[in-house]
């Protein structure tokens, strides 16, 4: 979008048709995401203080293990379903039938493989039990039907249920998880909530005429094409998981799950803002980007605005965390997580890298270029895997941090080269102003403690106050659109 004042009544440029719907959907999703992230944040603090580094390490090791088999249960099928239904809403019922026909047997197979792998690889009885409970999440994969409402841009109910579900999860967490042996309960609490959410979403979709039960038929009709379309999505997700989660697997094998607990605590705190912003924005922009594939100018405008919101949201957060991350982790999780406090400031740079990569790479999924993204992530994942196998046993947890950052930088370099020739956008007009502002704010936060003695939060607060007005100036028009004022 342009930066013209809404008072001048500018003519909407190509690609702005439907931008109000996109941004208001984003506002709905963002409100839910922020709300649930707040609850998740405090729930995570409580869980880590109760379970400790070893208990939370068991949970994250199991999660990393099961995540690979989740790709078997859902190899990118939801992306294809959401994209195709966004283009042709009349296909909703048929697509739901195909999805169930594929996902039910795949989910059962993934569950079996997860249980066998946990039996073979778990380093302790507690880790094995947590892995078994985590594996049950694969059985519930076919019940994840939020893609139906997202494809129809009916995201408010999804947002509301997300909020209510997270409230229920945190309440159960405080009531039931009481000591360090309750890691399996921490994993299982979300399952009944997912089932209730699915029931409500399906009733709503039928009530509003989005899906007719007579159209939902189990069978193999059309599933071969669905698999062909989805496979590059799934392989790309697998590559992403490989260079995100392989760190925990190798750390567990080399140093035990307590080290995994330290690393995953810092990593999860880093992922919280990155996932919240990137996933929410992508869900809001995905239908519009999908429809714009035949209009390169409109696609370019939407993509540039998507990248702008990502950059001005995530790069400032990364800057503030770089300055004050050590104190933040110590305050939240206590002295047991001192190693996590040491690695978090550097790891927080990944927030900025993830935002830029999402802004350039994720639109490729909406435009049917999943094979291109697969090539990029596969190369980065392979290099990251080799570096982790070589460096983690020798250097330890810091190797996991550096290889994570290196993998994102590799993706950035490759995707920049690709996007120069496919629906190019003026990346510098968005990134350069943001980087300049954040560099100034970060420099102030770095130098301030050398001249003024005070608590740890003074420096990141000063850095944030310098950056905040520029963030508002860059995004104010979009924020006004979200609340219906433009």
Residue pairs with C-beta under 8 A, 6 or more apart in sequence:
1 13
1 16
1 19
1 301
1 305
1 477
1 478
2 10
2 13
3 477
4 10
6 477
6 480
6 485
6 486
12 19
13 301
14 295
14 297
14 298
14 301
15 292
15 295
15 297
15 298
15 299
15 300
15 301
15 302
16 301
17 298
18 288
19 288
19 302
19 305
19 481
20 481
20 484
20 486
21 153
21 288
22 284
22 285
22 287
22 288
22 302
23 284
23 478
23 481
23 482
24 481
24 482
24 484
25 153
25 155
25 283
25 284
26 280
26 281
26 284
26 285
26 309
26 482
27 482
27 483
28 155
28 156
28 159
29 155
29 158
29 159
29 280
29 283
29 284
30 276
30 277
30 280
30 281
31 159
32 158
32 159
32 160
32 162
32 163
33 159
33 162
33 276
33 277
33 279
33 280
34 276
35 163
35 166
36 162
36 163
36 165
36 166
37 272
37 273
37 276
39 166
39 167
39 169
39 170
40 166
40 170
40 272
41 272
42 170
43 169
43 170
43 173
44 268
45 332
45 333
46 173
46 174
46 177
47 56
47 173
47 177
47 186
48 56
48 261
48 265
48 333
48 337
49 333
49 334
50 177
50 178
50 179
50 180
50 182
51 59
51 177
51 180
51 182
51 183
51 186
52 180
52 261
52 336
53 258
53 261
53 262
53 265
53 336
53 337
54 180
54 256
54 257
54 258
54 261
55 126
55 180
55 181
55 182
55 183
55 261
56 183
56 261
56 264
56 265
57 252
57 256
57 257
57 258
57 259
57 260
57 261
57 262
57 264
58 124
58 126
58 127
58 130
58 183
58 257
58 261
59 130
59 134
59 183
59 186
59 187
60 248
60 260
60 261
60 264
60 268
61 127
61 130
61 131
61 248
61 249
61 252
61 257
61 260
62 118
62 127
62 130
62 131
62 133
62 134
62 187
63 134
63 187
63 245
64 245
64 246
64 248
64 249
65 114
65 117
65 118
65 121
65 131
65 134
65 249
66 114
66 131
66 134
66 135
66 137
66 138
67 241
67 245
68 238
68 241
68 245
69 110
69 111
69 113
69 114
69 117
69 135
69 138
70 110
70 137
70 138
70 141
71 234
71 237
71 238
71 241
72 106
72 109
72 110
72 113
72 138
73 103
73 106
73 107
73 109
73 110
73 111
73 138
73 141
73 142
74 103
74 106
74 141
74 144
74 234
75 106
75 227
75 230
75 231
75 233
75 234
75 235
75 237
76 230
76 231
76 232
76 233
76 234
76 235
76 236
76 237
76 370
77 99
77 102
77 103
77 226
77 230
77 233
77 234
78 99
78 144
78 147
79 230
79 233
79 365
79 370
80 226
80 229
80 230
80 233
81 95
81 96
81 98
81 99
81 147
81 151
81 226
82 147
82 150
82 151
82 286
82 287
83 151
83 286
83 290
83 365
83 366
83 368
84 91
84 95
85 91
85 92
85 95
85 147
85 148
85 151
85 152
86 151
86 152
86 153
86 286
86 287
86 290
86 291
87 290
87 291
89 151
89 152
89 210
92 148
92 151
92 152
92 205
92 210
92 211
92 215
93 211
93 212
93 213
93 214
93 215
93 216
94 215
94 216
94 217
94 222
96 145
96 148
96 211
96 215
96 216
97 215
97 216
97 217
97 218
97 219
98 221
98 222
98 223
98 226
99 142
99 226
100 142
100 216
100 218
101 218
101 219
101 220
101 223
102 223
102 226
102 227
103 141
103 142
104 142
106 141
107 138
107 139
107 140
107 141
107 142
108 139
110 135
110 138
110 141
111 135
111 136
111 138
111 139
114 131
114 134
114 135
114 138
115 131
115 132
115 135
117 131
118 127
118 128
118 131
118 132
118 135
119 128
122 128
122 131
123 252
123 256
123 257
124 257
126 181
126 183
127 257
129 183
129 184
130 183
130 184
130 187
132 184
133 184
133 187
133 188
134 187
136 188
136 191
137 187
137 191
140 191
140 194
140 195
143 194
143 195
143 198
144 194
144 198
145 198
145 201
145 202
145 205
146 158
146 201
148 201
148 205
148 210
148 211
149 155
149 157
149 158
149 201
149 204
149 205
149 210
150 158
150 283
150 286
150 287
151 287
152 210
153 287
154 204
154 208
154 210
155 283
155 284
157 200
157 201
157 204
158 201
161 197
161 200
161 201
162 197
165 190
165 193
165 194
165 196
165 197
168 193
169 189
169 190
169 193
172 189
173 186
173 189
176 182
176 185
176 189
177 185
177 186
177 189
202 211
205 211
206 212
206 213
229 370
232 370
232 371
232 373
232 374
233 365
233 370
235 374
235 378
236 370
236 373
236 374
236 377
236 378
238 381
239 374
239 377
239 378
239 380
239 381
240 377
240 381
242 381
242 384
242 385
243 377
243 380
243 381
243 384
243 385
243 403
243 404
243 407
244 404
246 384
246 385
246 388
247 263
247 267
247 388
247 392
247 400
247 403
247 404
248 260
248 263
248 264
250 388
250 389
250 392
250 393
250 400
251 259
251 260
251 263
251 392
251 396
251 397
251 400
252 259
252 260
254 392
254 393
254 396
255 396
255 397
259 339
259 396
259 397
261 337
262 337
262 339
262 340
262 343
262 397
263 340
263 343
263 397
263 400
263 401
265 329
265 333
265 337
265 340
266 329
266 340
266 341
266 343
266 344
266 347
267 347
267 404
269 328
269 329
269 332
269 340
269 344
270 321
270 344
270 347
270 348
270 350
270 351
273 313
273 314
273 317
273 351
274 314
274 350
274 351
274 354
274 355
277 310
277 313
277 314
277 355
278 310
278 314
278 354
278 355
278 358
278 362
281 306
281 309
281 310
281 358
282 306
282 358
282 362
285 302
285 306
285 363
285 366
286 365
286 366
288 302
289 299
289 302
289 303
289 306
289 363
289 366
289 367
290 366
290 367
292 298
292 299
292 302
293 299
293 366
293 367
293 368
296 423
299 363
299 367
299 423
300 423
300 424
300 425
302 363
303 359
303 363
303 423
303 425
304 425
304 426
304 429
304 430
305 478
306 359
306 363
307 356
307 359
307 360
307 425
307 427
307 430
307 431
308 430
308 474
308 475
309 475
309 478
310 355
310 356
310 358
310 359
311 355
311 356
311 359
311 430
311 431
311 434
312 434
312 471
312 474
312 475
313 355
313 471
313 475
314 351
314 352
314 354
314 355
315 351
315 352
315 355
315 434
315 435
315 438
316 434
316 437
316 438
316 441
316 464
316 467
316 468
316 471
317 348
317 351
318 348
318 349
318 350
318 351
318 352
318 438
319 352
319 438
319 441
319 442
319 445
319 463
319 467
320 441
320 445
320 460
320 463
320 464
320 467
321 328
321 344
321 345
321 348
321 351
321 460
322 345
322 346
322 348
322 349
322 442
323 345
323 442
323 445
323 446
323 459
323 460
323 463
324 345
324 445
324 456
324 457
324 459
324 460
324 461
324 463
325 341
325 344
325 345
325 348
326 341
326 342
326 344
326 345
326 456
327 341
327 455
327 456
327 457
327 460
328 344
328 460
329 337
329 340
329 341
329 344
330 337
330 338
330 341
331 456
333 340
333 341
339 397
343 397
343 398
343 401
346 401
346 405
347 401
347 404
347 405
349 405
350 404
350 405
350 408
353 405
353 408
353 409
353 412
354 408
356 412
356 431
357 408
357 411
357 412
357 415
360 412
360 415
360 416
360 419
360 427
361 373
361 376
361 411
361 415
363 423
364 370
364 372
364 373
364 422
365 373
367 423
369 422
372 418
372 422
376 411
376 414
376 415
376 418
377 411
379 410
379 414
380 407
380 408
380 410
380 411
380 414
381 407
383 406
383 407
383 410
384 403
384 404
384 406
384 407
384 410
387 399
387 403
387 406
388 399
388 400
388 403
391 399
391 402
391 403
392 399
392 400
392 403
416 427
419 425
419 427
433 470
433 474
434 470
434 474
437 466
437 467
437 470
438 467
440 466
441 463
441 464
441 466
441 467
442 463
444 462
444 463
444 466
445 459
445 460
445 462
445 463
446 459
448 458
448 459
448 462
449 458
449 459
452 458
472 479
477 486
480 486
